[in-house]
Amino acid sequence: MKKINIFMSALLAMAFTACTENFDPEVGPQSNLPESPLAASDVTMTASAGSINIESLIESGDPITIGTASVREGAMPANTVLSATVDFSNDANFEKMITLPATIEEGVVTVSANDLQDEYFNNITRNPKTVNLYMRTTLYTVTNGASQAIIGKPGENYYAEQSVSFTPLFKVQISPAYYVIGAAGGWSADGARTQKFEHSDADVYDDPVFSIIVDAGGDDCWFAIGDDTALDAVNAGDWTQLLGTKGESEDLNGTMDFRYNLGGDHSFHVQNAKKIRITLDMMEYSYTIEPVNIAESYYLIGGPGDWSADAAWTMQFNHSNKDVFEDPVFTYTFAGNGGDMWFAFGDGEAIEAVANGDWTKLFGTKGESTDLSGNFDNRYNLDGDHSFCVDGKAKYYRLTVNMAQRSYEITELSFDPYIYFIGATDGWANAEQKLALTDESGIYTGYIYCADPNGWGNEFKFQKVPGDWGTEVNTGHMTSGITGDAEDGGGNFRVTGGEGVYFFTLDMANGSFNAMRVQNMNLVGDFNGWNAGDDAQQMTWDAENYCFVITGAGVNENGWKFTTNNSWDVNLGGTTDNLVANGDNLGVVGTTIKLYPTRKGSDNIYCTVE
């Protein structure tokens, strides 16, 4: 609940010489006021019916009449007068409200129309629509011009509680949506609707800022701005309702107006920019245009490394395989060290500048160094280095930067030992197969059997907790891309190699996923000269029991392992009850070998030898 302060701190020292009192609207009433000797039942206040039209009241100079207050005859203490404050809100619960001082003259309680206009605008909403305005009055007594006391208990005794129709005086018109017409979208209304400005979920009068990044083509880019009404007018051949600059077309900052007021099109013009960011403040009808330049690579400096250019070159951010303008998000994950860690980042040009003694091209936070999210800018635009800082207590940190929005987020990372596969294979009902955390930086790997017995599409997701969709991991989390034998199925992962076993690598820290179709699983060892591509040693997949099987195996005690796709890149060894990547050679001898790679029903990959 917000309450605007309205009394001077020196109120108790004021001299009351009449029943008309005017108070400074900057400092609030004291919270420890005593209870008045005048009982709440001794006061009667009648609300004034009607509506409030601020424009007409300001033009006439009249105050807003709240109601009429009277005191039971003989109840008023000597040398005592009434004073009042009035709460206003646009909701009945007064969750967001302002409090204004009232004037009482001959029992009539009034407040200033100008005060209500200003405080409503600044502290409740800037929306000019007519609303029900809720009002409640608190009464006080003032004795000998100095001693103030509240009538009744604070927050409990309100007088003349009422609601009236209220029309504020705001001349600014803000539409719910704006569009760029021109630029890459062309000069048609249909093209403009593909270039819609972004906006928060707030009321446009509370948040009048709109922004968009558009393709400027790298050469001459001309455009105007309009709302839905303006675009409908364009379809009818009327271009005058679009917004243009009040200055020169090449101005990157300025104010706008409608073409019908400007006497021409006054379109905006930007040259030599591949992308531009346009930001509008529709309360001021102002604009800012910024060329958006995104490098192919970015590097961390400081943090887990030192502050040298040589160290920075080894700490390159991860990025998807998309064009950087299509995907402007970069990530870097690093380990904590238990103490404060300071760092910055920059592109290749910035790191080269550091090598030459120039640190101003690095990026720093526009907020506090310890802020875990916010916006950043080049140091040469900031009043210092503005390096980022984390306390180093987390095991890992992920720094995510959006180079188009120039925003960042730092996430403390902790990873569970397993992540669970759920999808079409098991009818989206069971999360039994799982990947294991094989690198503390957040990399999960493992073999998963993917099938589509119901014809729903060979798709799947992951869950951090089996059966809990609140812990879902989907393709939207893969900010650095999906590669190999998999693709984005519109939120679900989808394998592209058909039914079979796949080797998955899921990087939860950097948001990437890779799938490799297992074309064959082989035995390799001393018995066949360690030939990883020996077709005679291929195993057969048993889909019912989720295992690879080979009979008549010739392994011997001199050592053997499992290899995938005729290559040593992915191989399994260790012990029969716990097979791991690149593990030790096995020495168990038998002729029938079954490999259970999917961790279904077990925390480990294991095999049986008979």
Residue pairs with C-beta under 8 A, 6 or more apart in sequence:
1 94
1 95
1 96
1 97
2 96
2 97
2 98
2 123
3 28
3 87
3 97
3 98
3 99
4 25
4 28
4 98
4 99
4 100
4 119
4 123
5 25
5 26
5 27
5 28
5 99
6 23
6 24
6 25
6 26
6 27
6 28
6 29
6 85
6 99
6 100
6 101
7 23
7 24
7 27
7 28
7 29
7 30
7 101
8 14
8 23
8 24
8 26
8 27
9 27
11 23
11 29
11 30
11 148
12 30
12 146
12 147
12 148
13 146
14 145
14 146
15 145
15 146
16 81
16 142
16 144
16 145
16 146
17 145
18 81
19 81
19 82
19 104
19 105
19 106
20 103
20 104
20 105
21 81
21 83
21 101
21 103
21 104
21 142
22 101
22 103
23 83
23 101
25 100
25 101
25 115
25 119
28 99
29 85
29 140
29 148
30 148
31 154
33 140
33 148
33 149
33 150
33 154
34 149
34 150
35 149
35 150
35 151
35 152
35 153
36 140
36 141
36 149
36 150
36 151
36 152
37 77
37 141
37 149
38 71
38 75
38 76
38 77
38 80
38 141
38 151
39 75
39 151
40 151
40 152
40 157
42 71
42 72
42 75
42 76
43 69
43 70
43 71
43 72
43 82
43 139
43 151
43 159
44 69
44 70
44 71
44 72
45 67
45 68
45 69
45 70
45 109
45 137
45 139
45 159
45 160
46 67
46 68
46 160
47 66
47 67
47 135
47 160
47 161
47 162
48 65
48 66
48 67
48 68
48 160
49 162
49 164
50 164
51 164
51 165
51 166
51 167
52 64
52 113
52 116
52 133
52 164
52 165
52 166
52 167
53 167
54 113
54 116
54 117
54 166
54 167
54 168
54 169
55 167
55 169
57 63
57 64
57 113
58 113
58 114
58 117
58 169
62 113
63 103
63 110
63 111
63 112
63 113
64 110
64 111
64 112
64 113
64 116
65 108
65 109
65 110
66 84
66 86
66 102
66 109
66 110
66 111
66 135
66 137
66 160
67 108
67 109
67 137
67 159
67 160
67 162
68 107
68 108
68 109
69 82
69 84
69 104
69 107
69 109
69 139
69 159
70 107
71 82
76 141
77 141
77 143
79 143
79 144
80 141
80 142
80 143
80 144
81 104
81 141
81 142
82 104
82 139
82 140
82 141
82 142
83 102
83 104
83 139
83 140
83 141
83 142
83 148
84 101
84 102
84 104
84 109
84 137
84 138
84 139
84 140
84 159
85 99
85 100
85 101
85 102
85 137
85 138
85 140
86 99
86 100
86 102
86 109
86 111
86 135
86 136
86 137
86 138
87 94
87 97
87 98
87 99
87 135
87 136
87 137
87 138
87 158
88 97
88 98
88 99
88 100
88 116
88 119
88 120
88 124
88 133
88 134
88 135
89 95
89 96
89 97
89 98
89 124
89 133
89 134
90 96
90 124
90 125
90 131
90 132
90 133
90 134
90 166
91 134
92 134
92 163
94 134
94 136
96 123
96 124
97 124
98 116
98 119
98 120
98 123
98 124
100 111
100 112
100 115
100 116
100 119
101 111
101 115
102 109
102 110
102 111
102 137
103 109
103 110
103 111
104 110
109 137
109 160
117 168
117 169
120 168
121 168
121 170
125 203
125 205
125 206
126 170
126 172
126 203
126 205
126 206
126 208
126 283
127 170
127 203
127 204
127 205
127 206
128 168
128 169
128 170
128 171
128 172
128 173
128 205
130 165
130 166
130 167
131 165
131 166
132 163
132 164
132 165
132 166
133 163
133 164
133 165
133 166
134 161
134 162
134 163
135 160
135 161
135 162
135 163
135 164
136 158
136 159
136 160
136 161
136 162
137 158
137 159
137 160
137 161
138 150
138 151
138 154
138 157
138 158
138 159
139 150
139 151
139 152
139 157
139 159
140 148
140 149
140 150
140 151
141 148
141 149
141 151
142 148
142 149
143 149
151 157
170 205
172 205
172 282
172 283
172 285
174 204
174 205
174 208
174 282
174 283
175 204
175 227
175 228
175 229
175 282
176 204
176 227
177 196
177 197
177 199
177 227
177 228
178 196
178 197
178 210
178 225
178 226
178 227
178 280
178 282
179 192
179 193
179 195
179 196
179 197
179 225
179 226
179 227
179 228
179 231
180 192
180 195
180 197
180 212
180 214
180 223
180 224
180 225
180 278
181 187
181 188
181 189
181 191
181 192
181 195
181 223
181 224
181 225
181 226
181 231
181 234
181 242
182 192
182 221
182 222
182 223
182 224
182 267
183 195
183 214
183 215
183 216
183 217
183 221
183 222
183 223
183 276
184 195
184 214
184 215
184 216
184 217
185 191
185 192
185 194
185 195
185 214
186 192
188 234
189 231
189 232
189 234
189 235
192 226
192 231
192 234
193 231
195 212
195 214
196 212
197 210
197 211
197 212
197 278
197 280
198 210
198 211
198 212
199 207
199 209
199 210
199 211
200 207
200 209
204 282
205 283
208 280
208 281
208 282
208 283
208 284
209 279
209 280
209 281
209 282
210 279
210 280
210 282
211 277
211 278
211 279
211 280
212 277
212 278
213 275
213 276
213 277
213 278
213 292
213 404
214 223
214 275
214 276
214 278
215 274
215 275
215 325
216 270
216 273
216 274
216 275
216 276
216 291
217 274
218 272
218 273
218 274
219 271
219 272
220 269
220 271
221 269
221 270
221 271
221 273
221 276
222 249
222 267
222 268
222 269
223 267
223 268
224 242
224 243
224 244
224 259
224 265
224 267
224 268
225 242
225 243
225 244
225 256
225 268
225 278
225 280
225 287
226 234
226 241
226 242
226 243
229 241
230 241
230 242
230 243
233 239
233 240
233 241
234 241
234 242
239 259
239 265
240 258
240 259
240 260
241 258
241 259
241 260
242 258
242 259
242 265
243 256
243 257
243 258
243 259
243 285
244 256
244 257
244 258
244 259
244 262
244 264
244 265
244 266
244 267
244 268
245 251
245 254
245 255
245 256
245 266
245 267
245 268
245 287
246 254
246 255
246 256
246 257
246 262
246 266
247 254
247 255
249 266
249 267
249 268
249 269
250 269
250 270
250 271
252 270
252 288
252 289
252 290
253 286
253 287
253 288
253 289
254 286
254 287
255 284
255 285
255 286
255 287
256 280
256 285
256 286
256 287
257 266
257 285
259 265
259 266
268 287
268 289
270 276
270 289
270 291
272 291
273 291
273 292
273 293
274 291
274 292
274 293
274 325
275 291
275 292
275 293
275 294
275 325
275 404
276 289
276 290
276 291
276 292
277 289
277 290
277 291
277 292
277 404
278 287
278 288
278 289
279 287
279 288
279 290
280 286
280 287
281 287
292 325
292 403
292 404
294 324
294 325
294 328
294 403
294 404
295 324
295 347
295 348
295 349
295 403
296 324
297 316
297 317
297 319
297 347
297 348
298 316
298 317
298 330
298 332
298 345
298 346
298 347
298 401
298 403
299 312
299 313
299 315
299 316
299 317
299 345
299 346
299 347
299 348
299 351
300 312
300 315
300 317
300 332
300 334
300 343
300 344
300 345
300 399
301 307
301 308
301 309
301 311
301 312
301 315
301 343
301 344
301 345
301 346
301 351
301 354
301 362
302 341
302 342
302 343
302 344
302 387
303 315
303 334
303 341
303 342
303 343
304 315
304 334
304 335
304 337
304 341
305 311
305 312
305 314
305 315
307 354
308 354
309 351
309 352
309 354
309 355
312 346
312 351
312 354
313 351
315 332
315 334
316 332
317 330
317 331
317 332
317 345
317 399
317 401
318 330
318 331
318 332
318 333
318 480
318 510
318 511
318 512
319 327
319 329
319 330
319 331
319 480
319 481
320 327
320 329
320 478
320 479
320 480
320 481
320 512
321 481
321 483
322 481
324 403
325 404
327 479
328 402
328 403
328 404
328 405
329 400
329 401
329 402
329 403
329 479
330 400
330 401
330 403
331 398
331 399
331 400
331 401
331 479
331 480
331 509
331 510
331 511
332 345
332 398
332 399
332 510
333 396
333 397
333 398
333 399
333 413
333 441
333 442
333 509
333 510
334 396
334 397
334 399
335 395
335 396
335 397
335 440
335 441
336 390
336 391
336 392
336 393
336 394
336 395
336 396
336 397
337 392
338 392
338 393
339 391
339 392
340 389
340 390
340 391
340 392
341 389
341 390
341 391
341 392
341 397
342 369
342 387
342 388
342 389
343 387
343 388
343 389
343 399
344 362
344 363
344 364
344 379
344 385
344 387
344 388
345 362
345 363
345 399
345 401
346 353
346 354
346 361
346 362
346 363
349 361
350 361
350 362
350 363
353 359
353 360
353 361
354 361
354 362
359 379
359 385
360 378
360 379
360 380
361 378
361 379
361 380
362 378
362 379
362 385
363 376
363 377
363 378
363 379
363 401
364 376
364 377
364 378
364 379
364 382
364 384
364 385
364 386
364 387
364 388
365 371
365 374
365 375
365 376
365 386
365 387
365 388
365 408
366 374
366 375
366 376
366 377
366 382
366 386
367 374
367 375
369 386
369 387
369 388
369 389
370 389
370 390
370 391
372 390
372 409
372 410
372 411
373 407
373 408
373 409
373 410
374 407
374 408
375 405
375 406
375 407
375 408
376 386
376 401
376 406
376 407
376 408
377 406
379 385
379 386
388 399
388 408
388 410
390 397
390 410
390 412
394 412
394 413
394 414
395 413
395 414
395 440
396 412
396 413
396 414
396 415
396 440
396 441
396 442
396 509
397 410
397 411
397 412
397 413
398 410
398 411
398 413
398 509
398 510
399 408
399 409
399 410
400 408
400 409
400 410
400 411
400 479
401 407
401 408
402 408
413 442
413 508
413 509
415 437
415 440
415 442
415 508
415 509
416 437
416 464
417 436
417 437
417 603
418 434
418 435
418 436
418 437
418 444
418 599
418 603
419 434
419 435
419 437
419 444
419 462
419 463
419 464
419 473
419 506
419 508
420 431
420 432
420 433
420 434
420 462
420 463
420 464
420 465
420 466
421 431
421 432
421 433
421 434
421 435
421 448
421 460
421 462
422 428
422 430
422 431
422 460
422 461
422 462
422 463
422 466
423 450
423 458
423 459
423 460
423 461
423 492
423 493
424 450
424 451
424 452
424 453
424 454
424 456
424 457
424 458
424 459
424 460
425 433
425 449
425 450
425 451
425 452
425 453
425 458
425 460
426 432
427 453
427 454
428 456
431 463
431 466
431 467
432 466
432 600
432 601
433 446
433 448
433 449
433 546
433 598
433 599
433 600
434 446
434 466
434 598
434 599
434 600
435 444
435 445
435 446
435 448
435 462
435 504
435 506
435 599
436 444
436 445
436 446
436 599
436 603
437 443
437 444
438 444
438 445
438 581
441 509
442 507
442 508
442 509
442 510
443 505
443 506
443 507
443 508
443 509
444 504
444 505
444 506
444 507
444 508
445 503
445 504
445 505
445 506
445 581
446 503
446 504
446 597
446 598
446 599
446 605
447 501
447 502
447 503
447 504
447 518
447 597
447 598
447 605
448 460
448 501
448 502
448 504
448 598
449 500
449 501
449 541
449 543
449 546
449 598
450 458
450 460
450 495
450 499
450 500
450 501
450 502
451 458
451 499
451 543
452 458
452 499
457 489
457 492
457 494
458 494
458 495
458 498
458 499
459 489
459 492
459 493
459 494
460 492
460 493
460 494
460 495
461 472
461 473
461 474
461 491
461 492
461 493
462 472
462 473
462 474
462 506
463 469
463 471
463 472
463 473
464 471
464 473
465 471
473 506
473 508
474 491
474 492
474 493
475 482
475 488
475 489
475 490
475 491
475 492
475 493
475 513
476 491
477 508
477 511
478 488
478 511
478 512
478 513
479 510
479 511
480 507
480 510
480 511
480 512
481 512
481 513
482 488
482 493
482 512
482 513
482 514
483 512
483 513
483 514
483 515
484 514
484 515
484 516
485 495
485 496
485 497
485 502
485 515
485 516
485 517
486 493
486 494
486 495
486 496
486 502
486 513
486 514
486 515
487 493
487 494
487 496
488 494
493 513
493 515
495 502
495 515
495 517
497 515
497 517
498 517
500 517
500 518
500 541
501 517
501 518
501 521
501 541
501 548
501 597
501 598
502 515
502 516
502 517
502 518
503 515
503 516
503 518
503 564
503 570
504 513
504 514
504 515
504 516
505 513
505 514
505 515
505 516
506 512
506 513
507 513
516 564
516 565
516 570
518 564
518 565
519 565
520 535
520 538
520 539
520 564
520 565
520 566
521 538
521 539
521 541
521 548
521 562
521 563
521 564
521 595
521 597
522 532
522 533
522 534
522 537
522 538
522 539
522 562
522 563
522 564
522 566
523 534
523 537
523 539
523 550
523 553
523 555
523 560
523 561
523 562
523 563
523 593
524 530
524 531
524 532
524 534
524 537
524 560
524 561
524 562
524 563
524 571
525 555
525 556
525 558
525 559
525 560
525 561
525 585
525 586
526 556
526 558
526 559
526 560
527 554
527 555
527 556
527 558
527 560
528 534
528 536
528 537
528 554
532 563
532 566
532 567
532 568
532 571
533 566
533 567
537 550
537 553
538 550
539 548
539 549
539 550
539 593
539 595
540 548
540 549
540 550
541 547
541 548
541 549
542 548
542 549
542 594
545 594
546 596
546 598
546 600
547 594
547 595
547 596
547 597
548 594
548 595
548 597
549 592
549 593
549 594
549 595
550 592
550 593
551 591
551 592
552 591
552 592
553 590
553 591
553 592
553 593
554 591
555 586
555 588
555 589
555 590
555 593
555 609
556 589
557 587
557 588
557 589
558 587
559 585
559 586
559 587
560 585
560 586
560 587
561 571
561 572
561 573
561 583
561 585
561 586
562 571
562 572
562 573
562 579
562 595
562 607
563 570
563 571
563 572
564 570
564 571
570 581
571 581
571 582
572 579
572 580
572 581
572 583
572 595
572 597
572 605
573 579
573 580
573 582
573 583
573 584
573 585
573 586
574 580
574 583
574 584
574 586
575 583
575 584
575 586
576 586
576 588
576 606
576 607
576 608
576 609
577 604
577 606
578 604
578 605
578 606
579 595
579 597
579 604
579 605
579 606
579 607
580 605
588 609
589 609
590 609
590 610
591 610
592 609
592 610
593 607
593 608
593 609
593 610
594 607
594 608
595 605
595 607
596 602
596 605
596 606
596 607
596 608
597 605
598 605
599 605
